[in-house]
C-alpha cells in the first residue's frame, strides 16, 4: 500500500534518527535523493515545489530469495540479449542491487563485486571482499533509477577503477533515459508519469 506524504515524512525522520544519510534513506524508500531532501525540509513546501517522483514498492519480490532469483532470470536474459557473454563481473549497488547481482552472477557463473555509497557526494566504495573490477567487463545492477545520480556516480567510479562498464540494469527505470554515461540502461519496467 503506498504511503502518504505525511507517512513518508515520518519514515524519513525515523531513518534520519537511526543515522541514515539521504542516499541510504532513498535506497530504503526507493525514492530519489531529491525527494528525500524535499521530504526532510523543515517547512511544509507547496505542492508545486514537490519533486516529480514515483514510489516503487517491490517488497513482494524482496521478501523471498526464490522471487529475487526468478526476477534475476529476466535480468540474465536481458544481459544475453544486449551483450551476450561479453561480461566478466556483476556489480551490485548496495543495498538493493546486491541480491539481484548475486542471483544473476550465480546463474551466469560470473564474479560479483559490491559498490556502496560512503557519502552523498562521493562515487562510492568497491568492497575489497568481493571481486575487483579493474580490466573487467562489468554489468551494474540496482533496484531503481530515480534521477540517475547513484547509477551515474557508480559508473564513473567503476570506469575510474579500470572497469569496462557494458550495461546498467534496474528493476524499475523512473526516467526516460536509455543510457547513463554512455552505457546502455535497461529496466524491467519503465515507470514514468504521462
C-alpha positions in Angstrom: 0.0 0.0 0.0 1.5 3.4 -1.0 2.4 5.7 1.9 1.0 9.2 2.2 3.3 12.3 2.1 3.0 12.5 5.9 3.8 8.9 6.3 6.8 9.2 4.0 8.0 12.3 6.1 7.7 10.2 9.2 9.7 7.4 7.7 12.4 9.8 6.5 12.6 11.3 10.0 12.7 7.8 11.5 15.6 6.7 9.2 17.5 10.0 9.9 17.2 9.3 13.7 18.7 5.9 13.0 21.7 7.7 11.4 21.0 7.0 7.7 22.0 9.7 5.2 19.8 10.9 2.3 21.3 8.3 -0.1 20.6 5.4 2.3 17.1 6.7 3.0 16.5 7.0 -0.7 17.6 3.3 -1.1 15.3 2.2 1.7 12.2 4.0 0.3 13.1 3.6 -3.5 12.8 7.3 -4.0 15.2 9.9 -5.4 17.6 11.8 -3.1 15.8 15.0 -4.3 12.5 13.6 -3.0 14.2 12.7 0.3 15.6 16.2 0.7 12.1 17.7 -0.1 10.5 15.4 2.5 13.2 16.4 5.0 12.6 20.1 4.7 11.6 21.8 7.9 8.8 23.8 6.4 5.9 22.3 4.6 6.7 23.0 0.9 3.9 23.9 -1.5 2.7 21.1 -3.8 4.1 22.9 -6.8 7.6 22.6 -5.2 7.2 18.8 -4.9 9.7 16.8 -7.0 8.2 14.6 -9.7 8.8 11.1 -8.3 7.1 7.8 -8.2 7.3 5.4 -5.2 8.2 1.9 -6.4 7.4 -0.8 -3.8 8.9 -4.2 -4.6 8.7 -5.8 -1.2 6.6 -8.7 -2.6 9.7 -9.7 -4.6 12.3 -8.9 -1.9 10.9 -11.0 0.9 11.7 -14.3 -0.8 15.1 -15.3 -2.2 13.3 -17.5 -4.8 11.4 -14.5 -6.1 14.6 -12.5 -6.4 16.2 -15.4 -8.3 13.2 -15.7 -10.6 13.3 -12.0 -11.5 17.1 -12.4 -12.0 16.4 -14.9 -14.8 14.8 -12.0 -16.7 17.9 -9.9 -16.0 20.2 -12.7 -17.3 18.1 -12.9 -20.4 18.5 -9.1 -21.0 22.2 -9.4 -20.5 22.4 -12.2 -23.1 20.3 -10.1 -25.5 22.3 -6.9 -25.0 25.9 -8.0 -24.7 25.9 -11.8 -24.9 28.8 -13.3 -23.0 30.8 -10.0 -23.1 30.7 -9.8 -19.3 33.1 -10.9 -16.5 31.5 -9.5 -13.4 28.2 -8.2 -11.9 28.4 -5.2 -9.7 25.5 -4.8 -7.2 24.9 -1.4 -5.9 24.3 -1.5 -2.1 21.9 -2.3 -0.7 19.1 -3.2 -3.1 21.1 -4.2 -6.1 23.1 -6.8 -4.2 20.6 -9.7 -4.1 19.9 -9.3 -7.9 23.6 -9.2 -8.7 24.3 -12.2 -6.6 21.5 -14.2 -8.2 22.5 -13.2 -11.7 26.2 -14.0 -11.1 25.2 -17.4 -9.8 23.0 -18.1 -12.8 25.7 -17.0 -15.3 28.7 -18.2 -13.3 30.3 -14.8 -13.1 32.2 -12.9 -10.5 30.4 -10.4 -8.2 31.5 -7.0 -6.9 29.7 -4.7 -4.5 29.6 -0.9 -4.7 28.3 1.0 -1.8 27.8 4.7 -1.1 30.1 6.1 1.6 28.7 9.7 1.4 26.2 11.6 -0.5 28.8 13.3 -2.7 31.4 10.6 -3.4 31.1 8.0 -6.1 31.2 5.1 -3.7 33.4 2.3 -2.5 34.1 -1.0 -4.1 34.3 -3.7 -1.4 37.7 -5.4 -1.2 36.0 -8.6 0.0 34.4 -9.3 -3.4 35.8 -9.3 -7.0 38.0 -6.5 -8.3 36.7 -4.7 -11.4 40.0 -3.5 -13.0 40.3 -4.7 -16.6 36.9 -6.5 -16.4 33.7 -6.1 -18.4 31.0 -5.4 -15.9 27.2 -5.1 -15.6 25.9 -2.8 -12.9 22.7 -3.8 -11.1 20.3 -1.8 -8.9 16.7 -1.9 -8.0 15.5 1.6 -9.2 16.9 4.5 -11.2 15.1 7.7 -10.0 17.2 10.7 -11.0 20.2 8.6 -12.2 22.6 10.2 -9.6 23.6 6.9 -7.9 24.0 5.0 -11.1 25.9 7.8 -12.8 28.3 8.1 -9.8 28.8 4.3 -9.7 29.5 4.1 -13.5 32.1 6.9 -13.2 33.7 5.3 -10.2 33.9 1.9 -11.9 35.4 3.4 -15.0 38.0 5.2 -12.8 38.8 1.8 -11.3 39.5 0.4 -14.7 36.3 -1.4 -15.5 34.7 -1.6 -18.9 31.1 -0.9 -18.0 28.9 -2.7 -20.6 25.3 -2.4 -19.2 23.3 -1.0 -16.4 20.2 -3.0 -15.2 17.4 -1.9 -12.9 14.1 -3.4 -11.8 12.4 -0.1 -12.4 13.6 2.9 -14.5 11.7 6.0 -13.3 13.3 8.1 -16.0 13.2 8.4 -19.8 16.9 7.7 -20.0 18.2 4.8 -22.1 21.8 5.3 -21.2 23.9 6.7 -18.4 27.4 8.0 -19.0 27.3 6.4 -22.5 26.3 3.0 -21.0 23.0 1.3 -22.1 20.4 1.4 -19.3 17.7 -1.3 -19.2 14.9 -1.7 -16.7 12.4 -4.5 -16.4 9.8 -1.7 -16.1 9.8 1.9 -17.1 7.7 3.9 -14.6 7.1 7.4 -15.8 4.3 9.9 -15.5 2.5 10.7 -18.7 
